[in-house]
Amino acid sequence: MRISSCQLIFLGCAAAALLGACAPLERAAPRAQHEPVAQANQLATHVPPFSGQSAGILPQGWKPWILNRQKVATEYQLAQEGTRIALRADAASSASGLYVPLVPGKRRHLRWEWKTDNWIEAAENSSRQREDSPLRIFVAFGGDIATLPLKDQLMFEMARVTTGREMPYATLMYIWGARRPVGSVVANPHTDRVRMIVVDSGKGEIGRWRAHERDLQADYRKAFGADPGPVLALGVMTDTDNTKSHVRAWYGDIVLD
């Protein structure tokens, strides 16, 4: 069975223990690459901004996340774009991301700007074979796993046994879609515990900075039909591995409060 990038996010980049750990899977062969566990003193209280940092490097406070050591990784680098320093993502049949492990807590509002230089025409986020996006921002939440259906509990237990860590209860993702209308909620083709909300779509806004402000509680309720638990992590990902396409995209500062 082919595993989509979105499922890998749920199983890996947002994998977080409510005790204060948030890190990718270490041993779930062959999908993930070892990275250090985030200790309590490594958890951030806010999302580090890209502006004000130096161009030509990875942003401080963000951790690389490799989906699969056999996959080509998307290239991320701070770069000058117009009058600002932003995070540039270059994907060529590739998939990887960056994430910030956060001190668990209630956060209500998410604000950011992003833009893409081109779209992924062949993408369809409900399809395992075409599940790509030029821009993604995802938020991992904690919750009571015992309230989930048995099949989900078994998946959580399998991940815990394999990795020694708890998976996040749920992951909410904001994406730039290909054709679906803005506002659509897209279910992940592999797991109910990841839901995507389309906030930009198609090619009409290519090359323009797009500003977004979201109410996490309202969006979580819309996607999952319940109130959210504590936020555990936030990340970004630009991926083109399933559609074998090329894209350059930009992330501006992300504010979570």
C-alpha positions as CSV (number, residue, x, y, z in Angstrom):
1,M,0.0,0.0,0.0
2,R,1.4,3.4,-1.0
3,I,1.6,5.9,1.9
4,S,0.9,9.5,1.1
5,S,2.9,12.5,2.2
6,C,-0.1,13.6,4.3
7,Q,-0.2,10.3,6.2
8,L,3.5,10.5,6.8
9,I,3.0,13.9,8.4
10,F,0.5,12.3,10.8
11,L,2.7,9.3,11.6
12,G,6.0,11.3,11.7
13,C,6.5,15.0,11.8
14,A,3.9,15.8,14.3
15,A,4.4,12.6,16.4
16,A,4.2,14.0,19.9
17,A,3.9,12.8,23.4
18,L,1.7,14.9,25.7
19,L,4.5,14.6,28.2
20,G,6.5,17.0,26.1
21,A,8.1,15.2,23.2
22,C,7.5,16.0,19.5
23,A,9.7,14.4,16.9
24,P,9.5,12.3,13.7
25,L,9.4,8.6,13.8
26,E,12.8,6.9,14.4
27,R,12.3,3.3,13.4
28,A,9.1,3.0,11.2
29,A,11.1,1.5,8.3
30,P,11.4,2.4,5.6
31,R,9.6,5.8,5.9
32,A,11.4,7.9,8.4
33,Q,14.9,9.1,9.3
34,H,16.3,9.3,12.8
35,E,16.1,12.7,14.4
36,P,16.7,13.6,18.1
37,V,13.7,13.6,20.4
38,A,12.6,17.1,21.5
39,Q,13.2,17.3,25.2
40,A,11.1,19.6,27.4
41,N,13.7,22.4,27.2
42,Q,13.7,22.2,23.4
43,L,10.0,23.0,23.1
44,A,9.3,26.4,21.8
45,T,6.8,28.8,23.2
46,H,6.2,30.5,19.9
47,V,6.8,29.9,16.2
48,P,10.2,31.4,15.3
49,P,9.8,34.0,12.5
50,F,11.8,33.9,9.3
51,S,12.1,37.7,9.0
52,G,15.1,39.2,10.7
53,Q,17.2,36.0,10.1
54,S,20.0,35.8,7.6
55,A,19.5,34.6,4.0
56,G,21.1,31.4,2.8
57,I,20.5,29.2,5.8
58,L,17.8,27.1,7.4
59,P,15.7,29.1,9.8
60,Q,16.7,28.9,13.5
61,G,14.3,27.1,15.7
62,W,12.9,24.9,12.9
63,K,13.8,21.2,12.6
64,P,14.2,19.4,9.3
65,W,11.9,16.5,8.8
66,I,12.8,13.7,6.4
67,L,9.9,11.6,5.2
68,N,12.0,8.8,3.8
69,R,15.8,8.5,3.4
70,Q,15.2,7.1,-0.1
71,K,13.1,10.1,-1.2
72,V,14.5,13.3,-2.5
73,A,14.1,16.0,0.1
74,T,12.6,19.4,-0.7
75,E,15.2,22.1,-0.4
76,Y,14.4,24.8,2.2
77,Q,16.4,28.0,2.6
78,L,15.8,31.5,3.9
79,A,16.1,33.9,1.0
80,Q,15.4,37.5,0.1
81,E,12.1,37.9,-1.7
82,G,11.4,41.4,-2.6
83,T,11.7,43.5,0.6
84,R,11.5,40.5,3.0
85,I,13.3,37.5,4.2
86,A,11.1,34.4,3.7
87,L,11.4,30.7,3.6
88,R,11.9,29.4,0.1
89,A,10.9,25.8,-0.8
90,D,12.1,24.2,-4.0
91,A,10.6,20.8,-4.7
92,A,11.5,18.6,-7.6
93,S,9.7,15.2,-7.3
94,S,10.5,15.6,-3.6
95,A,8.9,15.6,-0.2
96,S,10.2,16.8,3.2
97,G,9.3,19.5,5.7
98,L,10.3,21.7,8.6
99,Y,8.6,21.7,12.0
100,V,8.6,23.4,15.4
101,P,7.9,21.3,18.6
102,L,5.8,23.5,20.9
103,V,5.1,23.6,24.6
104,P,1.6,22.0,24.7
105,G,-1.1,24.6,25.2
106,K,-4.3,26.1,23.9
107,R,-3.8,28.4,20.9
108,R,-6.7,30.0,19.0
109,H,-5.4,32.0,16.1
110,L,-3.0,31.3,13.2
111,R,-1.8,33.9,10.8
112,W,0.6,33.7,7.9
113,E,1.5,34.7,4.4
114,W,2.6,32.5,1.5
115,K,2.9,32.4,-2.2
116,T,3.8,29.9,-5.0
117,D,5.4,30.5,-8.3
118,N,3.4,27.7,-9.9
119,W,0.7,25.2,-9.1
120,I,0.6,21.4,-9.2
121,E,-2.0,20.8,-11.9
122,A,-2.1,17.0,-11.5
123,A,-2.6,17.1,-7.7
124,E,-5.7,15.7,-6.0
125,N,-5.4,15.6,-2.2
126,S,-8.0,12.9,-1.7
127,S,-6.0,10.5,-3.9
128,R,-3.1,8.4,-2.6
129,Q,-1.4,8.7,-6.0
130,R,-1.7,12.4,-6.4
131,E,-1.6,13.8,-2.9
132,D,0.8,16.8,-3.3
133,S,0.7,20.5,-2.5
134,P,2.9,23.5,-3.2
135,L,2.2,24.9,0.2
136,R,1.1,23.3,3.5
137,I,1.0,24.5,7.1
138,F,-0.1,21.8,9.6
139,V,-0.9,21.9,13.3
140,A,-0.7,18.8,15.5
141,F,-3.1,18.5,18.5
142,G,-3.3,16.3,21.6
143,G,-6.4,14.6,22.8
144,D,-7.9,11.5,24.5
145,I,-7.0,8.6,22.2
146,A,-9.3,6.2,24.2
147,T,-12.3,8.1,22.7
148,L,-11.4,7.1,19.1
149,P,-12.8,4.2,17.1
150,L,-11.0,0.8,17.6
151,K,-9.2,1.0,14.2
152,D,-7.7,4.3,15.1
153,Q,-6.6,3.1,18.6
154,L,-4.9,0.1,17.0
155,M,-3.1,2.4,14.6
156,F,-1.9,4.6,17.5
157,E,-0.8,1.5,19.4
158,M,1.1,0.2,16.4
159,A,2.9,3.5,16.1
160,R,3.7,3.6,19.8
161,V,5.1,0.1,19.8
162,T,7.2,0.8,16.7
163,T,8.5,4.2,17.7
164,G,8.2,4.3,21.5
165,R,6.2,7.5,21.2
166,E,2.6,8.6,21.1
167,M,1.1,9.9,17.9
168,P,-0.8,13.3,17.9
169,Y,-4.5,12.9,18.4
170,A,-5.3,14.9,15.3
171,T,-3.6,17.0,12.6
172,L,-5.2,19.9,10.9
173,M,-3.6,21.1,7.7
174,Y,-4.0,24.2,5.5
175,I,-3.2,23.6,1.9
176,W,-3.0,25.3,-1.6
177,G,-5.2,22.9,-3.6
178,A,-5.4,22.3,-7.3
179,R,-9.1,22.5,-8.1
180,R,-11.2,22.1,-5.0
181,P,-13.0,25.2,-3.8
182,V,-11.6,27.4,-1.1
183,G,-13.0,26.3,2.2
184,S,-13.3,22.6,1.3
185,V,-12.4,20.0,3.9
186,V,-10.5,17.1,2.4
187,A,-10.1,13.9,4.3
188,N,-6.8,12.1,4.2
189,P,-7.1,9.0,2.1
190,H,-5.4,6.8,4.8
191,T,-6.5,8.1,8.2
192,D,-9.4,10.1,9.6
193,R,-7.0,11.8,12.0
194,V,-5.7,14.2,9.4
195,R,-8.0,16.7,7.7
196,M,-7.0,19.3,5.2
197,I,-8.6,22.7,4.6
198,V,-8.2,24.4,1.2
199,V,-7.3,28.1,1.8
200,D,-6.0,28.8,-1.8
201,S,-6.7,26.9,-4.9
202,G,-5.7,26.7,-8.6
203,K,-3.6,29.1,-10.6
204,G,-5.4,32.4,-10.2
205,E,-3.2,33.8,-7.4
206,I,0.1,32.3,-8.5
207,G,3.0,34.7,-7.9
208,R,1.1,36.8,-5.4
209,W,1.6,36.9,-1.6
210,R,-1.6,35.6,0.0
211,A,-2.3,36.5,3.7
212,H,-4.4,34.2,5.8
213,E,-5.8,34.4,9.3
214,R,-7.6,31.3,10.8
215,D,-9.6,30.5,13.9
216,L,-8.1,27.2,14.9
217,Q,-11.0,26.3,17.1
218,A,-13.6,26.9,14.4
219,D,-11.6,25.1,11.8
220,Y,-11.0,22.1,14.0
221,R,-14.7,21.9,14.8
222,K,-15.4,22.1,11.1
223,A,-12.9,19.4,10.2
224,F,-13.3,17.0,13.2
225,G,-16.7,18.0,14.7
226,A,-15.3,18.6,18.2
227,D,-13.2,21.0,20.2
228,P,-9.4,20.9,19.8
229,G,-7.0,19.8,22.5
230,P,-3.6,21.4,23.1
231,V,-1.4,22.3,20.2
232,L,1.8,20.2,20.2
233,A,3.6,21.2,17.0
234,L,3.4,23.3,13.8
235,G,5.1,22.6,10.5
236,V,5.4,23.4,6.8
237,M,5.8,21.2,3.8
238,T,6.1,21.6,0.1
239,D,5.8,18.2,-1.7
240,T,5.7,17.0,-5.3
241,D,6.8,13.4,-5.0
242,N,3.5,11.8,-6.0
243,T,2.9,13.9,-9.1
244,K,6.6,14.1,-10.1
245,S,6.4,17.8,-10.6
246,H,8.4,20.9,-9.8
247,V,7.4,23.9,-7.7
248,R,9.0,26.9,-6.0
249,A,7.0,28.3,-3.1
250,W,7.5,30.8,-0.3
251,Y,6.5,31.0,3.4
252,G,6.3,34.3,5.2
253,D,6.3,34.6,9.0
254,I,3.8,32.3,10.8
255,V,2.1,33.5,14.0
256,L,0.3,31.2,16.4
257,D,-1.3,32.5,19.5
